[in-house]
Amino acid sequence: MDQQTTRAQRHRPADPGVVIVGAGFAGLEVAKELGRAGIGVTVIDRENHHLFQPLLYQVATAGLSAADIAEPIRKVLRGHDSVQVLLGEVEAIDPAARRVRLAGGPSLPYEVLVLAAGAVDSHFGHDEWKPHLLGLKSLANAQSIRSRVLLAFEQAERSLDPVEQQRLMTIAIVGGGPTGVELAGSLAELCRHTLADDFRNIAPEHARIMLIEAGPRLLAGFSQEASRYAEKRLRKLGVEVLTNTAVEDVRAGSVRISGSDVAVGHTLWAAGVAASPLAAMLGVETDKGGRVLVDQTLAVPGLPGVYALGDLAHCPGPDGKPVPGLAQVAKQQGRHLGRGLVRHIRDGAPLEPFRYRGRGNTAIVGRNAAVFEQGRFKVRGWFAWFAWVVIHVYLLVGFQNRIRVSVQWLWRYMTYERGARLVTEKDRQQG
């Protein structure tokens, strides 16, 4: 029997039964649990890879390459014969008929539908800003930021106009949450260390990096002490921190704040997110961020057999507030729902309420500088930075990625070098 025939004859239920939309942390965990039980599953994703979004900013700042934080979905799930993976985009959901329609493809029936499609950037009603912003929600976004920022320095090196040089070396980051803080710190280190000796007509270490936050402080989800620490460390790196400052307009080459236009090379968006547009396809109640309201079992009220989790879901915590949109939350929800569905499908057992077990919040500010908080336990500095490293290496999918990222971080720690700084002809054309 040849290899092709052997693979084709692997046991797999004819009716997939369960359809999972999205192969992020939540979707993958559900698929793995059901796959271990031999339950038929179809996983649909618009990309062919699972992406570790918390490290996207490192791709954007040339610290890691795309392959370091992404793993093919089929590779992750290939050990589960009952799981099928489809590359496609869902364009409609019919809960009454229990069918999911793919763009340019078939309409799939389901008994159980799990929506775990994540989130997209929210521009707070200013869609006209979108062409002039660079977001950070996909590998393509991260690679675009990296190439455009590097190209801006190349263009500044060729320019003979000091004003234009300064504009090209000015980067505005909108949003002072963990993503904005991590992006600002990493860009500052890129400019002041990695690129400092690479140019002759410009001084990258004098690049202007602005972190703009509409609220009164950075890292609003952390303690006041963590916010002050992050701001102090960023200022030490040369980042211009602007709190209580709302962006009034974004145009090509400029951003308006406090009634004045500031000339910039690029504006990076880290200010807000909204649930995937898939949430609206259900026709059920959502919160102001577009997230589907779910009960404590992660089920969508009024739609039997439909569940939502991860950034797509508004899931109440013990205090009544929604659980945070973190990778560890999505991972826990996926594992919980997957195991519950196995018992429910096999034995008819009712689903149990989800209980989030917080493992702390962490954000990195720069070299040897981070904040880590879990309840009353609060750490700042090197120990928090080391905890951040351990947590993120652990959460990476794939042993090879964990080893590769660990080695690259160790090398970067010792040398400040960042190897993912290539700019291709395609990058130059798009830039």
Protein Blocks (a to p, Z undefined) as FASTA:
>chain_A
ZZklmmmmpccdfbloiacedjafklmmmmmmmmmnopacddddfbfbdcdfklmmmmmn
opacfklmgccfklmmmmpmkbccdddddfbdcfknopaddehiacdddfbdcddebpad
deehpamlmmmpccdfbfklmmmmmmmmmmmmmmmmmpmbfklmmmmmpccdehjbfklm
mmmmmmmmmmmmmmmmmpfkbcfklpccddddfbfbehklbcfklmmmmmmmmmmnopac
dehiacfbdcehiaceehiacddfbdcdffbccddfklmmnopacdfkopacddfkopae
hiahiacehjlbccddfkopacdddfklmmmmmmmmmmmmmmmmmnopacdddddddebj
addfbehiacddehjbccehjklmmmmmmmmmmmpgcjklmmmmmmmmmmmmmnopafkl
cccfklmmmZZ
